Amino acid sequence: MTGTTQDDYTDRYARRVRGMTTSEIRALFAVASRPEVVSLAGGSPYIAALPLDAVGEMLNNLAADQGATSLQYGIGQGTIELRERICEVMALSGITGASPDDVVVTVGGQQAIDLLARLFLDPGDVVLAEGPSYVGALGVFQAAQAQVRHVPMDDEGLIPAALEEAIAEVERSGRKAKFLYTIPTFQNPAGVTLTDERREQVLDICERAGLLVVEDDPYGMLSFEGDAPLPLRARRREGVFYVSTFSKTFAPGLRVGWILAPHAVREKLVMMSEANVLCPSAFAQGAVTQYLSTMPWREQIKVYREIYRERRDALLGALRDLMPAGTTWTHPTGGLFVWATLPEGLDSKAMMPRAIAARVAYVPGTGFYADGTGRDNMRLNFSYSSPERIREGIRRLSGVMEQELAMRAVFGAASAAPHRRRGTAAADAPGPDLA
């Protein structure tokens, strides 16, 4: 029957499908893309900052000059030319001496995470991840039928003592965590950065416990205040899988990412990738290779840093000026996101329809926890909208929150306030100096 929502295939699905749920972010895209809505929701880069005429000419030349190879099937590991360029990119972040042989090109950073999950996770295995954590990774772990045990953060990133306790807790349950998934630099969604001291502590803890580390680093080059700390992979080679992407520094539409893996694992990752997609897009790889070889991409990253710093400042200023008392937020020094904690009693998920009606969108905090907590949090993006639109979005959002607080003051809470779980520590008064 046309238009029916009944699913007649329910009893035929594999077990791993039954627990899958729609991403909080994907569900928002259709609404947030409307021109009248100020979107603070997605993590879209500001592609208009690219020299699009020059990029268009570069792509035209790629098709004209190298079409016979760039439009053909490629190889599962990725072209040697691109893997060499990737090693040069990583060297700028402090990962020196990496071999192109140990790089596996992927369809964005998302496929990189998926390949590692397929390689290491059996149903029922435990993954340790920051709380909150990247929604795309949580979806991968859910599809792998793994259990996510969140490790708390504060303003300095993942708390080492909490990591030790999480490892011990999993062992007491008779299991062992397979790996730690972490975004240590300009974390998504919290915006915080793991300090140098803690990076060494986390690596020591994982080494003692025999715990692998999956380091996801999409934002490391987008620093606003000096250089970002050295990646974990720059400090230890063994047991650390480094994942990154060109989605945030060039073009997400090309879907090109990579894994730098210990040499012994590389071949298995290539086999996994070939079984998954046969080969990444040869044209997309050629485009990224040409971009890195012929265009001033280092200068372009500086452009992005300046644009995002201005928009970060616009968001923090609007939060400071307009948010109701009791709201707190992080102060990222890079990346694309601010993590806000609502005044006592407000529920970001329940409030979402009223925010959309007021023509502003954000992502409720529940999407960033495997256990559905985070109702008192929201993620706010500052990379996509102009400073003026960001301020207008916060004005609209603040109005919605004020209405919610006024209703609670008049009618009282309909039920007990949701459990408050902060992904990061924050001061009691709002302002840009909270993290």
Phi, psi and chi 1 to 4 in degrees:
 res  aa     phi    psi   chi1   chi2   chi3   chi4
   1 MET       -  129.6 -178.3 -174.8  -62.3      -
   2 THR   -65.1  134.0  -57.9      -      -      -
   3 GLY    86.9   -5.5      -      -      -      -
   4 THR   -70.4  148.4 -178.7      -      -      -
   5 THR  -103.9    1.1   57.9      -      -      -
   6 GLN   -69.1  136.5 -179.0  177.2  -16.7      -
   7 ASP  -106.1  107.0 -172.9  -13.1      -      -
   8 ASP   -84.5    3.4  -64.8  -32.3      -      -
   9 TYR  -108.3    8.1  -61.6   88.2      -      -
  10 THR   -53.8  -44.3  -59.4      -      -      -
  11 ASP   -78.2    0.3   59.4  -12.5      -      -
  12 ARG  -104.6  -13.0  -55.5 -177.2 -175.3 -144.6
  13 TYR   -67.9  151.9  -69.4  135.8      -      -
  14 ALA   -65.9  154.9      -      -      -      -
  15 ARG   -58.2  -34.3  -76.6 -169.4  -64.4  -87.5
  16 ARG   -67.0  -18.7   63.6  180.0  171.0  -86.8
  17 VAL   -81.2  -26.3  174.7      -      -      -
  18 ARG   -64.9  -28.7  -64.1  171.9 -171.0  169.1
  19 GLY   -94.4    2.2      -      -      -      -
  20 MET   -73.9  138.6  -65.4  176.4   68.4      -
  21 THR  -129.0  158.8   57.2      -      -      -
  22 THR   -69.2  136.8  -59.8      -      -      -
  23 SER   -62.6  137.0  161.5      -      -      -
  24 GLU   -57.7  -36.1  -59.2  -89.7    3.5      -
  25 ILE   -76.5  -44.2  -62.1  175.7      -      -
  26 ARG   -60.9  -37.2 -176.8  164.0   64.6   86.0
  27 ALA   -65.4  -22.0      -      -      -      -
  28 LEU   -89.5  -19.0  -76.2  170.1      -      -
  29 PHE   -58.1  -43.7  -86.2  160.7      -      -
  30 ALA   -61.5  -39.9      -      -      -      -
  31 VAL   -77.4  -45.6  174.0      -      -      -
  32 ALA   -67.3  -19.7      -      -      -      -
  33 SER   -81.9   -6.6   61.8      -      -      -
  34 ARG   -66.9  139.4  -63.6  174.3 -174.2  168.6
  35 PRO   -63.4  -27.0   19.2  -31.3      -      -
  36 GLU   -79.5  -10.4   70.4  -87.5   16.8      -
  37 VAL   -96.5  128.3  174.9      -      -      -
  38 VAL   -81.2  112.8  178.1      -      -      -
  39 SER   -93.1  116.0  178.1      -      -      -
  40 LEU  -110.3   22.5  -54.6  173.0      -      -
  41 ALA   -96.6  -64.5      -      -      -      -
  42 GLY   -70.9 -179.2      -      -      -      -
  43 GLY  -115.8   37.8      -      -      -      -
  44 SER   -73.3  131.2  -61.3      -      -      -
  45 PRO   -68.1  163.3  -14.8   28.1      -      -
  46 TYR   -91.0   82.5 -175.3   57.4      -      -
  47 ILE   -62.9  -27.4  -64.5  -59.6      -      -
  48 ALA   -60.9  -16.3      -      -      -      -
  49 ALA   -75.4  -13.9      -      -      -      -
  50 LEU   -71.7  152.5  -75.3  169.5      -      -
  51 PRO   -75.7   82.2   27.9  -33.5      -      -
  52 LEU   -64.1  -33.3  -66.7  177.1      -      -
  53 ASP   -62.3  -44.1  -71.1  -13.4      -      -
  54 ALA   -68.3  -38.9      -      -      -      -
  55 VAL   -64.3  -41.5  170.7      -      -      -
  56 GLY   -61.6  -42.0      -      -      -      -
  57 GLU   -64.6  -39.4 -177.2  179.2   -3.7      -
  58 MET   -61.9  -43.1  179.4 -164.0   78.2      -
  59 LEU   -67.6  -37.2  -64.9  175.3      -      -
  60 ASN   -63.5  -43.7 -179.4   67.9      -      -
  61 ASN   -65.5  -36.6  -68.1  -21.7      -      -
  62 LEU   -61.1  -45.6  176.6   64.4      -      -
  63 ALA   -67.1  -39.7      -      -      -      -
  64 ALA   -72.5  -41.5      -      -      -      -
  65 ASP   -91.0  -31.9  -60.5  -20.8      -      -
  66 GLN  -126.2   20.6  -57.7  179.2   35.7      -
  67 GLY   -59.3  -34.1      -      -      -      -
  68 ALA   -62.8  -26.0      -      -      -      -
  69 THR  -105.3  -40.0   53.7      -      -      -
  70 SER   -72.2  -20.6   65.1      -      -      -
  71 LEU  -100.2    8.1  -63.0  176.1      -      -
  72 GLN   -99.6  170.9 -175.2   55.8  -87.0      -
  73 TYR   -59.3  147.7  -73.4  118.9      -      -
  74 GLY  -111.7 -156.0      -      -      -      -
  75 ILE  -114.4  153.6   59.2  173.5      -      -
  76 GLY   -61.6  -33.2      -      -      -      -
  77 GLN   -79.9  -19.4 -171.7  174.8   -4.3      -
  78 GLY   101.9  157.9      -      -      -      -
  79 THR   -67.9  149.5   67.5      -      -      -
  80 ILE   -65.2  -34.3 -178.5   61.3      -      -
  81 GLU   -61.7  -44.5  -67.0   83.2    5.8      -
  82 LEU   -69.2  -40.0  177.0   55.6      -      -
  83 ARG   -64.6  -33.9  -72.4 -175.7  -81.1  122.4
  84 GLU   -66.1  -41.9  -72.0  173.8  -14.6      -
  85 ARG   -65.1  -38.0  -61.0  -68.7   86.0   73.2
  86 ILE   -61.4  -40.5  -73.7  171.8      -      -
  87 CYS   -62.9  -35.8  -71.9      -      -      -
  88 GLU   -67.3  -39.4  -66.6  171.7    3.4      -
  89 VAL   -63.4  -45.3  170.2      -      -      -
  90 MET   -64.3  -33.0  -69.8 -169.7  -66.7      -
  91 ALA   -62.2  -32.3      -      -      -      -
  92 LEU   -64.5  -26.6  -70.3 -178.9      -      -
  93 SER   -89.7   -3.1  -63.3      -      -      -
  94 GLY   107.3   -1.5      -      -      -      -
  95 ILE   -90.3   91.8  -59.3  174.7      -      -
  96 THR  -101.6  156.7   57.4      -      -      -
  97 GLY    76.3    9.7      -      -      -      -
  98 ALA   -71.3  142.3      -      -      -      -
  99 SER   -96.5  136.7  169.1      -      -      -
 100 PRO   -56.6  -25.9  -22.9   32.4      -      -
 101 ASP   -64.3  -23.3  -71.4  -17.2      -      -
 102 ASP   -98.2    6.9  -64.5  -24.3      -      -
 103 VAL   -99.6  133.0  173.7      -      -      -
 104 VAL  -119.7  118.9  178.5      -      -      -
 105 VAL   -76.6  138.6  178.1      -      -      -
 106 THR  -129.9  169.4   59.6      -      -      -
 107 VAL   -84.0   81.6 -176.4      -      -      -
 108 GLY    73.3  172.2      -      -      -      -
 109 GLY   -66.6  -25.1      -      -      -      -
 110 GLN   -63.3  -44.6 -174.2   70.9   13.9      -
 111 GLN   -65.8  -32.0 -166.3 -149.1    9.9      -
 112 ALA   -60.5  -45.9      -      -      -      -
 113 ILE   -63.2  -41.7  -60.9  168.1      -      -
 114 ASP   -62.9  -41.8 -176.9   70.6      -      -
 115 LEU   -62.5  -41.7  -68.9  178.2      -      -
 116 LEU   -66.6  -36.4  -69.0  167.9      -      -
 117 ALA   -65.6  -43.3      -      -      -      -
 118 ARG   -63.3  -34.3  -69.6  170.6 -176.0  -94.9
 119 LEU   -73.6  -36.8 -175.3   61.0      -      -
 120 PHE  -113.8  -19.1  -72.2  111.9      -      -
 121 LEU  -104.0  127.4  -63.2  179.4      -      -
 122 ASP  -101.8  158.5  -71.1  -45.2      -      -
 123 PRO   -54.4  132.5  -29.1   37.0      -      -
 124 GLY    91.6  -10.1      -      -      -      -
 125 ASP   -66.7  160.0  -79.4  -16.5      -      -
 126 VAL  -108.4  134.1  176.7      -      -      -
 127 VAL  -114.8  132.2  173.8      -      -      -
 128 LEU   -92.0  135.1  -58.9 -178.2      -      -
 129 ALA  -148.9  149.6      -      -      -      -
 130 GLU   -57.6  150.6  -66.6  142.0  -17.1      -
 131 GLY  -118.1  111.2      -      -      -      -
 132 PRO   -80.5  169.5   32.8  -37.9      -      -
 133 SER  -139.7  169.1 -170.6      -      -      -
 134 TYR   -60.9  126.7  167.6   51.7      -      -
 135 VAL   -63.6  -35.0   63.0      -      -      -
 136 GLY   -64.9  -37.8      -      -      -      -
 137 ALA   -68.7  -40.3      -      -      -      -
 138 LEU   -60.5  -37.5  -64.1 -178.8      -      -
 139 GLY   -64.9  -39.0      -      -      -      -
 140 VAL   -63.1  -45.8  166.3      -      -      -
 141 PHE   -67.1  -35.6  -56.8  147.7      -      -
 142 GLN   -64.1  -44.1 -179.1 -173.4   58.4      -
 143 ALA   -63.1  -30.4      -      -      -      -
 144 ALA   -80.4    0.0      -      -      -      -
 145 GLN    61.4   32.5  -63.1  177.6  -84.0      -
 146 ALA   -92.0  160.8      -      -      -      -
 147 GLN  -104.4  130.8  -62.7 -179.1   15.0      -
 148 VAL   -98.3  126.6  175.2      -      -      -
 149 ARG  -110.1  112.5 -158.0  -72.2 -166.8 -176.2
 150 HIS   -76.3  143.6  -74.1  -62.3      -      -
 151 VAL  -114.3  126.5 -177.8      -      -      -
 152 PRO   -64.7  155.8  -19.2   30.5      -      -
 153 MET  -122.4  164.5  -67.3 -174.3  -69.2      -
 154 ASP  -133.7 -161.3   60.2   18.8      -      -
 155 ASP   -65.6  -15.0  -63.3  -19.9      -      -
 156 GLU  -103.9   15.5  -64.2 -176.9  -12.4      -
 157 GLY    94.4 -159.4      -      -      -      -
 158 LEU   -53.8  135.8 -170.8   72.1      -      -
 159 ILE   -89.1  114.8  -58.4  172.0      -      -
 160 PRO   -56.3  -42.9  -27.9   36.6      -      -
 161 ALA   -61.8  -36.9      -      -      -      -
 162 ALA   -68.4  -33.9      -      -      -      -
 163 LEU   -64.9  -44.6  174.5   61.7      -      -
 164 GLU   -59.9  -42.0  -74.1 -170.4  -64.5      -
 165 GLU   -65.5  -39.9  173.7   54.1   31.1      -
 166 ALA   -63.8  -42.6      -      -      -      -
 167 ILE   -61.6  -44.8  -66.7  170.2      -      -
 168 ALA   -65.3  -39.2      -      -      -      -
 169 GLU   -63.4  -42.5 -178.3 -176.8  -81.4      -
 170 VAL   -64.1  -41.6  172.4      -      -      -
 171 GLU   -65.0  -37.4  -70.2 -179.4  -12.8      -
 172 ARG   -64.0  -26.6  -73.8 -165.6  -64.4  -91.9
 173 SER   -80.6    1.5   70.4      -      -      -
 174 GLY    87.6   11.5      -      -      -      -
 175 ARG  -122.0 -179.1  -64.6  174.7  -66.4  172.0
 176 LYS  -140.2  133.3 -174.6  174.3 -178.4  178.3
 177 ALA   -66.8  138.9      -      -      -      -
 178 LYS   -81.0  -43.1  -80.0  -67.0 -175.7   74.2
 179 PHE  -159.5  163.4   57.3   75.3      -      -
 180 LEU   -98.2  122.9  167.3   67.4      -      -
 181 TYR   -98.9  123.7  170.5   77.4      -      -
 182 THR  -143.5  144.7  177.1      -      -      -
 183 ILE  -115.4   85.1  -50.0  171.9      -      -
 184 PRO   -74.7  -17.7   25.4  -32.8      -      -
 185 THR  -117.2  117.6  -53.4      -      -      -
 186 PHE    53.4   59.1  -44.4  135.0      -      -
 187 GLN   -56.9  143.0 -156.5 -103.8    4.6      -
 188 ASN  -106.1  113.7  177.2    6.2      -      -
 189 PRO  -105.2   -4.4   37.0  -38.0      -      -
 190 ALA   -77.5  -22.9      -      -      -      -
 191 GLY    81.1   -4.2      -      -      -      -
 192 VAL   -85.8  163.9  -60.6      -      -      -
 193 THR  -127.9  131.3  -64.2      -      -      -
 194 LEU   -66.7  128.6 -170.2   66.1      -      -
 195 THR   -70.4  161.6   62.4      -      -      -
 196 ASP   -56.4  -46.4  -81.5  -57.9      -      -
 197 GLU   -59.9  -43.9 -179.0 -179.3    3.3      -
 198 ARG   -70.3  -30.5  -73.6 -166.7  179.5 -178.4
 199 ARG   -59.3  -44.1  -72.0  175.3 -170.6 -120.9
 200 GLU   -66.1  -40.1  -64.6  -64.0  -23.9      -
 201 GLN   -63.9  -44.6  -67.6  173.6  -10.2      -
 202 VAL   -62.8  -42.8  165.3      -      -      -
 203 LEU   -64.2  -40.7  -73.1  167.3      -      -
 204 ASP   -62.7  -44.5  -72.9  -16.9      -      -
 205 ILE   -60.7  -46.4  -68.9  167.1      -      -
 206 CYS   -66.2  -37.5  -68.5      -      -      -
 207 GLU   -64.9  -44.1 -173.3  173.7  -53.1      -
 208 ARG   -63.1  -35.6  -71.5 -163.9  -60.2  -90.9
 209 ALA   -86.6   -4.8      -      -      -      -
 210 GLY    67.2   32.2      -      -      -      -
 211 LEU   -99.8  124.4 -176.4   67.2      -      -
 212 LEU   -68.8  157.0  -60.6  176.8      -      -
 213 VAL  -124.4  126.2  176.9      -      -      -
 214 VAL  -105.9  108.1  174.8      -      -      -
 215 GLU   -97.6  114.1  178.0 -178.7   17.4      -
 216 ASP   -98.7  120.0 -164.5   -1.5      -      -
 217 ASP  -132.6   66.9 -171.9   24.3      -      -
 218 PRO   -79.4  -20.6    1.4   11.0      -      -
 219 TYR  -112.8    0.6  -46.5  105.7      -      -
 220 GLY   -56.7  -29.7      -      -      -      -
 221 MET   -83.2   -9.3  -71.9 -166.2  169.3      -
 222 LEU   -96.7   59.0  -60.5  177.2      -      -
 223 SER   -92.0  139.2  175.1      -      -      -
 224 PHE  -102.1  -18.0  -50.8  149.9      -      -
 225 GLU  -135.4   75.6  -60.5  173.3   10.9      -
 226 GLY    81.6 -173.4      -      -      -      -
 227 ASP   -76.0  144.6  -66.3  -28.1      -      -
 228 ALA   -71.7  156.7      -      -      -      -
 229 PRO   -59.3  155.3  -21.7   32.1      -      -
 230 LEU   -59.1  138.3  -76.1  176.6      -      -
 231 PRO   -59.0  159.7  -20.7   31.7      -      -
 232 LEU   -59.8  -39.3  -57.9  178.6      -      -
 233 ARG   -65.8  -24.7  176.1   56.2  178.1   75.1
 234 ALA   -73.8  -16.5      -      -      -      -
 235 ARG   -98.9  -32.0  -59.8  160.0 -169.7  -96.0
 236 ARG  -138.8  138.3  -52.3  -78.2  170.0   92.7
 237 ARG   -93.1  -43.5  -70.9  176.2  177.5  -93.1
 238 GLU   -80.3  136.1  -65.3  -56.2  -43.8      -
 239 GLY    80.1    4.3      -      -      -      -
 240 VAL  -117.8  123.2  178.1      -      -      -
 241 PHE  -104.4  120.4  -66.1   78.9      -      -
 242 TYR  -101.4  123.7 -179.2   82.3      -      -
 243 VAL  -117.6  134.1  172.2      -      -      -
 244 SER  -151.2 -177.1 -166.8      -      -      -
 245 THR  -156.3  158.0  176.6      -      -      -
 246 PHE   -94.4    5.8  -69.0  104.5      -      -
 247 SER   -65.2  -32.3  -67.7      -      -      -
 248 LYS   -95.2  -16.5  -54.9  -58.4 -174.2  -68.9
 249 THR  -113.1   -9.5   54.9      -      -      -
 250 PHE  -136.2  -87.1  178.9   25.6      -      -
 251 ALA  -147.1  114.8      -      -      -      -
 252 PRO   -66.0  -25.0   21.5  -32.4      -      -
 253 GLY   -67.3  -19.2      -      -      -      -
 254 LEU   -79.0  -22.7  -70.4  173.5      -      -
 255 ARG    55.6   62.6  -50.7  -54.9  -56.5  133.5
 256 VAL  -125.8  120.0  177.3      -      -      -
 257 GLY  -135.6 -169.1      -      -      -      -
 258 TRP  -162.7  163.6   73.5   90.3      -      -
 259 ILE  -123.0  132.7  -54.1  171.6      -      -
 260 LEU  -102.4  114.0  175.5   62.4      -      -
 261 ALA  -119.7  154.5      -      -      -      -
 262 PRO   -53.9  141.9  -26.2   35.2      -      -
 263 HIS   -55.4  -37.5 -173.2   74.3      -      -
 264 ALA   -64.6  -22.1      -      -      -      -
 265 VAL   -97.6  -18.8 -178.2      -      -      -
 266 ARG   -51.2  -49.0 -176.4  -82.8  -42.3  -85.6
 267 GLU   -63.1  -36.9 -171.2   60.4   28.0      -
 268 LYS   -67.3  -36.8  -70.2 -176.8  174.4   59.9
 269 LEU   -65.2  -39.0  -76.2  170.4      -      -
 270 VAL   -62.9  -43.4  173.7      -      -      -
 271 MET   -62.0  -40.6  -66.9  166.6   60.3      -
 272 MET   -62.6  -43.7  -73.9  -81.2 -174.4      -
 273 SER   -64.9  -41.9 -179.4      -      -      -
 274 GLU   -64.4  -36.2  -70.0  173.1  -20.7      -
 275 ALA   -70.1  -27.5      -      -      -      -
 276 ASN   -84.9  -52.9 -171.0 -132.9      -      -
 277 VAL  -128.0    4.2  -61.2      -      -      -
 278 LEU    68.3  -60.4 -174.0   59.8      -      -
 279 CYS  -156.7  146.6   62.3      -      -      -
 280 PRO   -64.4  161.7  -14.7   28.1      -      -
 281 SER   -59.8  120.5  163.8      -      -      -
 282 ALA   -66.7  -34.7      -      -      -      -
 283 PHE   -68.2  -43.6 -172.3   82.1      -      -
 284 ALA   -62.2  -41.1      -      -      -      -
 285 GLN   -63.0  -42.5  -68.2 -179.6   64.0      -
 286 GLY   -63.1  -37.4      -      -      -      -
 287 ALA   -64.8  -44.8      -      -      -      -
 288 VAL   -65.9  -40.7  174.5      -      -      -
 289 THR   -60.6  -45.0  -57.7      -      -      -
 290 GLN   -64.7  -40.2  -73.3  -63.6  101.3      -
 291 TYR   -60.8  -45.8  179.5   72.9      -      -
 292 LEU   -72.1  -25.0  -64.3  174.2      -      -
 293 SER   -92.1  -27.6  -58.3      -      -      -
 294 THR  -122.9  -10.1   65.6      -      -      -
 295 MET  -119.6  156.0  -60.1 -167.8   70.5      -
 296 PRO   -78.8   69.0   29.9  -35.8      -      -
 297 TRP   -70.1  -29.4   61.4  -88.2      -      -
 298 ARG   -64.0  -40.5  -66.8  174.1 -179.7   82.9
 299 GLU   -66.8  -34.4  -65.0  -56.4  -47.7      -
 300 GLN   -64.6  -36.8 -176.1   60.5   42.8      -
 301 ILE   -64.1  -37.9  -71.7  175.4      -      -
 302 LYS   -62.5  -38.5  -66.7  178.3 -178.0  177.6
 303 VAL   -60.9  -46.9  170.3      -      -      -
 304 TYR   -59.9  -42.2  -84.5  131.2      -      -
 305 ARG   -59.0  -43.8  -73.5  174.2  175.9  171.8
 306 GLU   -67.0  -43.6  -69.1  -58.5  -42.9      -
 307 ILE   -62.4  -46.2  -69.7  172.6      -      -
 308 TYR   -71.7  -33.2  -64.8  158.3      -      -
 309 ARG   -62.1  -45.8  178.8 -169.1  -68.8  112.2
 310 GLU   -60.1  -41.2  179.6 -173.9   21.0      -
 311 ARG   -74.7  -35.1  -63.7 -179.7  177.6 -160.7
 312 ARG   -59.1  -46.3 -173.2  -99.6  -27.5 -114.4
 313 ASP   -63.5  -37.3  -69.0  -14.6      -      -
 314 ALA   -63.9  -41.5      -      -      -      -
 315 LEU   -66.9  -46.0  177.3   56.3      -      -
 316 LEU   -63.9  -39.5  -66.2  177.8      -      -
 317 GLY   -64.9  -41.1      -      -      -      -
 318 ALA   -66.4  -40.2      -      -      -      -
 319 LEU   -60.8  -44.8  -69.4  169.9      -      -
 320 ARG   -62.0  -41.8 -179.5 -171.3   62.7 -122.7
 321 ASP   -81.9  -29.4  -64.4  -18.5      -      -
 322 LEU  -118.0  -21.7  -59.0  171.3      -      -
 323 MET   -71.0  144.7  -85.8  -74.5  139.5      -
 324 PRO   -66.3  155.8   18.6  -28.4      -      -
 325 ALA   -56.6  144.2      -      -      -      -
 326 GLY    95.7   -8.5      -      -      -      -
 327 THR   -86.3  136.6  -47.8      -      -      -
 328 THR  -129.3  163.5   58.8      -      -      -
 329 TRP  -159.5  163.5   51.5   86.5      -      -
 330 THR   -87.2  165.4   56.5      -      -      -
 331 HIS  -124.0   86.5 -176.8  153.7      -      -
 332 PRO   -69.6  144.7   26.2  -34.2      -      -
 333 THR  -102.3   14.3   56.5      -      -      -
 334 GLY   177.3 -178.6      -      -      -      -
 335 GLY    82.5 -151.0      -      -      -      -
 336 LEU  -131.1   -0.6  -51.8 -177.9      -      -
 337 PHE  -135.8  150.0  -54.5  107.6      -      -
 338 VAL  -119.8  141.0  165.3      -      -      -
 339 TRP  -110.7  118.3 -177.5 -111.9      -      -
 340 ALA  -109.4  143.7      -      -      -      -
 341 THR  -111.9  128.6  -60.6      -      -      -
 342 LEU   -80.6  160.8  -56.0 -179.8      -      -
 343 PRO   -59.3  154.5  -23.9   33.9      -      -
 344 GLU   -50.1  128.4 -173.7   71.9   39.6      -
 345 GLY    97.7  -19.0      -      -      -      -
 346 LEU   -80.0  147.1  -66.7 -167.7      -      -
 347 ASP  -122.3  111.1 -176.8  -34.0      -      -
 348 SER   -65.0  -32.2   63.0      -      -      -
 349 LYS   -74.5  -44.6 -169.1  166.8 -173.3  176.5
 350 ALA   -66.1  -29.8      -      -      -      -
 351 MET   -79.8  -14.9 -167.6  172.8   68.8      -
 352 MET   -58.0  -46.7 -170.4   68.7 -151.0      -
 353 PRO   -58.3  -37.2  -23.9   34.6      -      -
 354 ARG   -71.4  -32.2  -70.5 -178.5  -79.3  -79.5
 355 ALA   -66.6  -43.0      -      -      -      -
 356 ILE   -62.5  -39.2  -67.4  -62.6      -      -
 357 ALA   -62.4  -29.9      -      -      -      -
 358 ALA   -87.5    5.2      -      -      -      -
 359 ARG    67.1   47.6  -65.0  169.8  -63.3  144.2
 360 VAL  -145.3  142.4   60.7      -      -      -
 361 ALA  -127.8  143.0      -      -      -      -
 362 TYR  -142.5  178.8   58.8   85.1      -      -
 363 VAL  -110.5  120.7 -175.3      -      -      -
 364 PRO   -60.1  147.7  -21.4   32.4      -      -
 365 GLY   -64.8  -18.8      -      -      -      -
 366 THR   -61.5  -27.0   50.0      -      -      -
 367 GLY   -68.9  -12.4      -      -      -      -
 368 PHE  -107.7   11.3  -55.8   99.4      -      -
 369 TYR  -127.4  134.5  -73.7  100.7      -      -
 370 ALA   -67.3  -24.1      -      -      -      -
 371 ASP   -98.6    7.6   56.8    7.0      -      -
 372 GLY    80.3    4.0      -      -      -      -
 373 THR   -76.4 -177.5   54.9      -      -      -
 374 GLY    98.2   16.6      -      -      -      -
 375 ARG   -66.5  -19.9  -74.2 -179.3  173.8  -90.2
 376 ASP   -94.0   13.7   57.8  -28.7      -      -
 377 ASN  -124.8  160.7  -62.3  111.2      -      -
 378 MET  -147.8  150.1   62.7  174.5   64.8      -
 379 ARG  -101.5  132.9 -168.5 -169.6   74.1  176.7
 380 LEU  -119.0  125.6  -57.2  172.0      -      -
 381 ASN   -96.4  141.5  167.4 -100.1      -      -
 382 PHE  -121.7    5.5   53.2   79.5      -      -
 383 SER   -83.9  -27.8   62.6      -      -      -
 384 TYR   -91.9  -44.8 -174.0   70.5      -      -
 385 SER   -86.6  155.3  -63.9      -      -      -
 386 SER   -69.9  160.0   67.7      -      -      -
 387 PRO   -54.2  -39.0  -28.9   36.2      -      -
 388 GLU   -66.4  -42.5  -64.8   76.0   20.2      -
 389 ARG   -67.2  -37.4  -69.6  -82.2  -74.4  173.5
 390 ILE   -60.2  -46.6  -71.6  170.8      -      -
 391 ARG   -63.5  -40.8 -171.6  170.3 -176.5   86.8
 392 GLU   -63.9  -39.3  173.6   60.1   19.1      -
 393 GLY   -61.6  -42.5      -      -      -      -
 394 ILE   -68.3  -34.6  -66.3  -59.4      -      -
 395 ARG   -60.6  -45.1 -173.5 -167.6   66.5   78.9
 396 ARG   -65.2  -43.7  -63.3  175.4 -173.1 -179.7
 397 LEU   -64.6  -41.8  178.9   57.1      -      -
 398 SER   -60.2  -40.3  174.7      -      -      -
 399 GLY   -62.0  -40.9      -      -      -      -
 400 VAL   -62.3  -44.2  172.3      -      -      -
 401 MET   -65.4  -40.6  -67.5  168.7   61.9      -
 402 GLU   -61.2  -40.6  -66.7  -76.7    8.3      -
 403 GLN   -63.2  -42.2  -70.6  178.2  -13.8      -
 404 GLU   -61.9  -44.0  -66.8  -76.5  -58.3      -
 405 LEU   -65.4  -38.9  -69.9  167.2      -      -
 406 ALA   -65.4  -40.2      -      -      -      -
 407 MET   -63.6  -40.7  -70.6  175.4   61.1      -
 408 ARG   -65.7  -38.1  -72.5 -177.2   59.2   83.9
 409 ALA   -65.0  -34.3      -      -      -      -
 410 VAL   -82.8  -47.0  173.1      -      -      -
 411 PHE  -102.2  -12.8  -61.2  106.9      -      -
 412 GLY    79.2  168.9      -      -      -      -
 413 ALA   -72.7  132.6      -      -      -      -
 414 ALA   -68.2  -25.0      -      -      -      -
 415 SER  -151.8  175.6   59.8      -      -      -
 416 ALA   -59.7  145.3      -      -      -      -
 417 ALA   -59.7  143.4      -      -      -      -
 418 PRO   -62.1  152.3   23.7  -33.1      -      -
 419 HIS   -58.5  126.9  173.2   62.2      -      -
 420 ARG   -92.1  121.1  -63.9 -179.8   67.4   79.0
 421 ARG  -133.0  111.1  178.9  177.0 -176.6  174.6
 422 ARG   -91.6  133.2  -70.5 -168.3  179.4 -177.7
 423 GLY   -76.3  -26.3      -      -      -      -
 424 THR  -138.7  155.1   61.8      -      -      -
 425 ALA   -77.1  148.7      -      -      -      -
 426 ALA  -148.7  158.2      -      -      -      -
 427 ALA   -72.4  169.4      -      -      -      -
 428 ASP   -80.4  -23.0  -67.3  -28.7      -      -
 429 ALA  -106.3  141.5      -      -      -      -
 430 PRO   -70.7  156.2   26.0  -33.3      -      -
 431 GLY   155.5  167.4      -      -      -      -
 432 PRO   -77.8   -0.4   29.2  -34.8      -      -
 433 ASP  -108.1   31.4   57.9  -18.4      -      -
 434 LEU   -88.8  -12.1  -65.3  174.2      -      -
 435 ALA  -128.2      -      -      -      -      -
